[in-house]
């Protein structure tokens, strides 16, 4: 009986280990500071900086400083995809990014506005 208990315990441990490994592999790592370049929906260019603070394994806060205006948001990461919400001129916005070896590239939009902008964040640190 004791042998069967240890066999079951060993089998349960083997089943549990891949889940632990996967969870730790998904932990978020992002730079703290980024240079930002982008285009508005009308095609005009902008640049600035962004500061990111990881607040859990999957969530972060982000603060953009663009042409002297500050926009704050909250985001989530799943694998190589980031999404972040923010408010601009009282309207909610959404940014969706892809993380790659050269930084973070994506699109953003504001609720009720036509078109989308582009944005690239390059790590500073």
Phi, psi and omega in degrees: 000316180298320178298321179293321178300312181294325176296316178294319178298317178297315179297318179296321178297317178297322178291326183283327184303314179300325179294319179295317180298317180296317181298317181288331179291334181274357180302139186277133170230122177225154175292162179273330185227139182226148164272139184242132169229144182197178175231142174282165179304333179276001178096348179291148184268154173214164176211164180174209180225163174220143176243131182240137175232116177287128182245351173198183180298337184232353185238158181207162168252153179221141178230116177266140172239104184238117177051041177084354176259141181249131178236130181247143181215174179231138183221172180222146177240138172225110183057242182258019180243134175241146169225148180214142174256158179199173175235134177226122183052040178079358180255138177287144177230165180222132174244139177234127186233160172240128178270129175222185183294345181257006182127218184228127181235142180191192180234155176218157179210162178241134183307129176082358180256142177286149175079176177220157176257168176245157179205142175230132177247121178251126183300139177263337181232000000 
